[in-house]
Amino acid sequence: MSEWTREAVEALGPTTDVPTTAAIFGVNKDTVYAQIRRGEWTATRVLPLGRKIRIPTRDLIALLYAPEPVQQVSPAVPSQCQHPEYSQVTPMESQSQCGCRVGESAVIRPLRGA
């Protein structure tokens, strides 16, 4: 197979062999066998089953097709007040309990023309 897609790797089943793993990475199978034998193979887990070596396809998918990290975005209007530590107000009170008002800059307005 010339190009390995996520679907093709998933279709291999729960595990695959070393020659297929080498083909997915685009390297010689002897290179992968040598790294496994020396304990240098860190890309995936190695499952020795008697004389056979199996590689979990889940590890290959996680390594090759991992989702891009999602950036955490602060909400425009916090759901709870962000008070400094005061004895009369606990940091997690809702706005209706502590008397805070949403500032004008915190109001979300639709874009023009949208």
Secondary structure, 3 states (H helix, E strand, C coil): CCCCCHHHHHCCCCEEEHHHHHHHHCCCHHHHHHHHHHCCCCCCCCEEECCEEEEEHHHHHHHHCCCCCCCCCCCCCCCCCCCCCCCCCCCCCCHHHHCCCCCHHHCCCCCCCC
